[in-house]
Each structure stands twice: as structure tokens, then as C-alpha cells.
Amino acid sequence: MNELAGPGLFAGASRPLRFVSQGELPQGVAYESHIFETGCVPTRDNLHDFFNGLIWLRFPCTKQRLNQMQGAEIAAAGVGSVRGRVRDALTLFDENAALLQAPEPLWQALLARDWPRLFVTLRPLWPQARLVLFGHALLEKLVQPYKSITAHVYRQAVPEALGSHLADWDRWLASRLDRDELATKPFTPLPVLGVPGWWADNAVPAFYDDSSVFRPPRLPATAASAQCLEIQGIPLDFPCPDPILDSRYHALPRPGRLVPRPR
């Protein structure tokens, strides 16, 4: 991957981006801080870090932007027992985000979590849409797919003017990500194997009748439950059918479940 990374300089370091052995991460140094200060990405010999490397190569501007914001948060507050709202959102983006360019009716149905309309009624519109997976943990899970795999779709539509050129998507995304927006958790859920053409079983409309995966919007939380969720940094309106999406949602054991990298 170092050959593919090329000679371009990594922002924050006077050297090119390089992938290095996990053993080169000094003890006691935060993973994200090390990348920001050195341009070196500690990498383990596993699929999770392999997909992380591929995303670095495909979306270098956005990955650098996410790393810069992680580094700034760590410099300001250190590494504690919880990440805080901004670092939590940055991590969710890095691990599980997806980008969508689609006709407005698809966006409206997605944001409303109107799954029958999104996937059945509006199915003829999906050939006009482009869904690109950004999160490397999301990609890893799809190696052994299961129905409830759910992406965090970034709620800003990729402009149609950018076409299918991912280098342009990368520059657009990196230029608009900021701390204040990410603190609001700007995501909406999408069970990705419901996307037409992504899973053979979804050709049958009854596929979407599974309410354990295609969940309606949550009812308003009570004051007490809302306070509890906010303390944990969990977005109040994000139904999460994927039990291994994030360490906070590890409700069901699964073979090959992901273990978050210590930061």
C-alpha cells in the first residue's frame, strides 16, 4: 500500500503518508495523534486495517481531515474513558459511514425511514443513485454479510455535479466536515443489504417486512431515558439493528465480532 500512497505530503507532517507496523506506535501515544504528528498509520495484519488502508488511498483528503479533527480533540481534552460527542462522531464516520448521491424522493424516504417506499415503491429510481461505503469496519463486516448490517449515511447529499468521480467526492467531503456539524451526529441509518442489487434476497418485497432490521423511527424518549442516552453519547433517534456496529451496541455475540481498536 505504501507504493500506492505515492509521494504526496501528509498534512501535519513533513513526510509522505506511510503504513507502518502496529509495533511502531509508541506506548502511551494515542493512535490518531501519532498519525497526525508523523504521517505514519500503524497497521495490523488483518482485514480491518487492510480496509482502513484502502480508504486512506481512496479518500486521502477526508481521512486527513478526520485525523486532524481527532488530533485537535485529543490535544484539547486528552484521551479519557469516553471519547466525547465530537470524537465519538468522528469515530463513527471513520468506521461506519456511507455517502449517498440520489434523487430527492429517495432521500426523503430514507430520512423518514419509510422502508417500503424507499426500497419497493421507489425501486426504479435506485439505478440513478450512487451509494459509496466509507467506513472500513462496515466494509469488513460485508466480507461475511448478514441482513442487519447498517451504515451511518452522512445526511448531506453528494452533489449531482460531482458525478461518479470519487476524487471530487473526497475533496468536497473534506472541505465541508467540521466540528460543530459532527457534534450533532449528522447520520441516518441504512441497512445496506436492502439496497436493490446488493443482496439477491431483497428482490422479494417481503424481505423488507423484517421489523427487527427495517425499523421505524423511534418514539420520543422520556426525559430520564434521554438523559441516560446523552450521557453515553448515543444519538436519540438512531435505531441500530446491527449488533456489532459499535462497542456501545454489542448486545448479541456473533462469530467474528469486531473489537474496537484501543485509542
C-alpha positions in Angstrom: 0.0 0.0 0.0 2.9 2.4 0.5 3.7 2.2 -3.2 0.1 3.2 -3.9 0.2 6.0 -1.4 2.7 7.9 -3.6 4.9 10.9 -2.5 2.2 13.4 -1.6 2.8 15.0 1.8 0.6 14.3 4.7 -0.9 17.4 6.3 0.7 18.0 9.7 3.8 16.1 8.9 6.7 16.9 6.6 6.8 13.4 5.1 4.6 11.3 2.9 1.7 9.1 4.2 3.1 5.7 5.1 1.6 2.5 6.6 3.8 1.0 9.3 3.7 -2.0 11.6 1.4 -1.6 14.7 4.6 -2.1 16.8 5.9 1.3 15.7 3.1 3.0 17.7 4.9 4.2 20.9 3.5 3.0 24.1 1.2 5.7 25.7 0.8 7.6 22.4 -2.7 8.0 21.0 -3.2 6.3 17.6 -4.7 9.3 16.0 -2.1 11.7 17.4 0.7 9.5 16.1 -0.7 9.6 12.6 -1.2 13.4 12.7 2.3 14.0 14.0 4.2 11.6 11.8 2.1 10.7 8.8 2.5 7.0 9.7 -0.5 4.8 10.1 0.1 1.9 12.5 -1.4 -1.2 10.7 -2.1 -4.7 11.9 -2.2 -7.7 9.6 -5.9 -8.1 9.5 -8.9 -7.2 7.3 -10.0 -4.3 9.5 -6.7 -2.4 8.9 -6.5 -3.6 5.3 -9.8 -1.9 4.5 -8.7 1.2 6.6 -5.7 1.4 4.3 -7.8 1.2 1.2 -10.0 4.1 2.4 -6.8 6.1 3.1 -5.9 5.6 -0.6 -9.4 6.3 -2.0 -10.3 9.2 0.3 -7.0 10.8 1.4 -8.3 14.3 1.9 -11.2 13.2 4.0 -9.1 10.7 6.1 -6.6 13.5 6.8 -9.4 15.9 7.8 -10.9 13.3 10.2 -7.5 12.7 11.6 -6.8 16.4 12.1 -10.1 16.8 14.0 -9.3 13.8 16.1 -5.9 15.2 16.9 -7.3 18.6 17.8 -9.8 17.0 20.2 -7.1 14.8 21.8 -4.8 17.8 22.2 -7.6 19.8 23.9 -9.1 17.2 26.2 -6.7 14.2 26.2 -7.7 10.6 26.0 -10.3 9.7 28.6 -12.6 6.8 29.4 -15.1 8.2 26.9 -14.4 10.0 23.6 -16.9 12.8 23.9 -19.5 13.8 21.3 -17.2 15.0 18.6 -14.6 12.2 18.8 -17.5 9.7 19.0 -19.0 11.1 15.8 -15.6 11.2 14.1 -15.0 7.5 15.0 -18.5 6.5 13.8 -17.8 8.3 10.5 -14.4 6.7 10.1 -15.7 3.2 10.9 -19.2 3.0 9.5 -20.1 6.0 7.3 -21.6 5.8 3.8 -22.1 8.6 1.2 -25.2 8.9 -0.9 -25.9 10.7 -4.2 -29.5 10.1 -5.1 -32.7 11.6 -6.4 -34.6 13.7 -3.8 -37.5 11.2 -3.4 -35.0 8.6 -2.3 -33.5 11.0 0.2 -37.0 11.9 1.6 -37.9 8.2 2.1 -34.6 7.4 3.7 -34.7 10.3 6.2 -38.3 9.3 7.0 -37.3 5.6 7.4 -40.1 4.8 5.1 -38.6 1.5 4.0 -41.4 0.2 1.8 -41.4 3.4 -0.2 -37.6 3.6 -0.3 -36.9 0.1 -1.5 -40.2 -1.1 -3.1 -42.2 1.9 -4.4 -39.2 3.9 -5.5 -37.1 0.9 -6.6 -37.0 2.2 -10.2 -35.0 5.2 -9.0 -32.2 3.3 -7.5 -30.2 3.0 -10.8 -29.9 6.8 -10.6 -28.3 6.6 -7.1 -24.7 6.1 -6.0 -24.0 4.7 -2.6 -20.4 4.6 -1.6 -19.2 2.9 1.6 -16.6 4.9 3.5 -16.3 3.1 6.9 -13.7 0.4 7.0 -15.4 -1.6 9.7 -18.5 -1.5 7.5 -16.5 -3.0 4.6 -15.1 -5.6 6.9 -18.5 -6.8 8.0 -19.6 -7.2 4.4 -16.9 -9.9 3.9 -19.3 -12.2 5.9 -22.6 -10.4 5.2 -25.7 -10.6 7.4 -29.0 -8.9 6.9 -28.8 -6.3 9.7 -25.6 -4.6 8.6 -26.4 -0.9 8.9 -24.5 2.1 7.7 -24.4 5.6 9.1 -25.3 7.6 5.9 -24.0 11.1 6.1 -27.1 13.3 5.9 -25.6 15.7 3.3 -26.3 14.6 -0.2 -23.3 14.3 -2.5 -23.9 16.9 -5.2 -25.0 15.6 -8.6 -22.5 17.9 -10.2 -19.7 15.7 -8.9 -20.8 12.8 -10.9 -19.1 9.5 -10.1 -15.6 10.9 -9.6 -14.6 9.8 -6.1 -11.6 12.1 -6.0 -14.1 15.0 -6.3 -16.3 13.4 -3.7 -13.2 13.3 -1.4 -12.3 16.9 -1.8 -16.0 18.0 -1.4 -16.4 16.0 1.8 -13.1 17.1 3.3 -13.9 20.7 2.7 -17.3 20.6 4.5 -16.6 18.4 7.6 -16.4 20.5 10.7 -16.6 20.0 14.5 -20.0 21.7 15.0 -21.8 19.6 12.4 -20.3 16.4 13.6 -21.3 17.1 17.2 -24.9 16.8 16.0 -24.4 13.2 14.8 -25.4 14.0 11.2 -26.2 10.4 10.2 -29.3 8.4 9.2 -29.4 4.6 9.3 -29.5 2.5 6.1 -29.5 -1.4 6.2 -27.2 -1.7 3.2 -28.3 -5.2 2.1 -31.7 -3.7 1.5 -30.3 -1.6 -1.4 -31.6 -3.0 -4.7 -28.9 -5.2 -6.4 -26.8 -5.6 -3.3 -28.4 -8.8 -2.0 -30.3 -11.3 -4.0 -32.9 -11.9 -1.3 -34.2 -8.3 -1.4 -35.7 -8.9 -4.8 -38.8 -10.1 -2.9 -40.8 -7.3 -1.2 -41.4 -9.4 1.9 -37.6 -9.1 2.6 -38.4 -5.6 4.0 -41.1 -6.8 6.4 -38.5 -7.7 9.0 -39.1 -5.0 11.5 -36.0 -6.1 13.5 -33.9 -4.7 10.7 -36.1 -2.2 8.9 -37.1 -0.3 12.0 -39.5 2.7 12.1 -38.3 5.9 13.7 -38.0 5.8 17.5 -40.8 7.3 19.6 -39.7 10.4 21.6 -37.6 9.4 24.6 -38.7 10.2 28.1 -36.7 12.8 29.9 -34.9 10.2 32.0 -34.0 7.9 29.2 -32.9 10.8 27.0 -30.5 12.0 29.7 -29.1 8.5 30.1 -28.5 8.2 26.3 -27.0 11.6 26.1 -24.5 10.8 28.8 -23.5 7.7 26.8 -23.2 9.8 23.7 -25.8 7.7 21.8 -27.9 9.6 19.3 -31.5 9.6 20.5 -33.1 8.9 17.1 -30.7 6.3 15.7 -32.3 2.8 15.7 -29.4 0.4 15.5 -30.3 -3.1 14.3 -26.7 -4.1 13.7 -25.5 -5.7 17.0 -21.8 -5.2 16.2 -21.9 -1.7 14.8 -20.1 -0.1 17.7 -18.9 -1.2 21.1 -21.9 0.5 22.7 -24.3 -1.8 20.8 -22.7 -5.1 21.4 -25.9 -6.8 22.6 -25.6 -10.1 20.7 -22.5 -12.3 20.4 -21.5 -13.1 16.8 -18.7 -15.1 15.3 -16.0 -12.7 14.1 -17.5 -9.7 16.0 -15.4 -6.5 15.8 -13.3 -5.4 18.7 -12.7 -1.6 18.7 -9.0 -0.6 18.5 -7.7 0.8 21.8 -7.1 4.6 21.4 
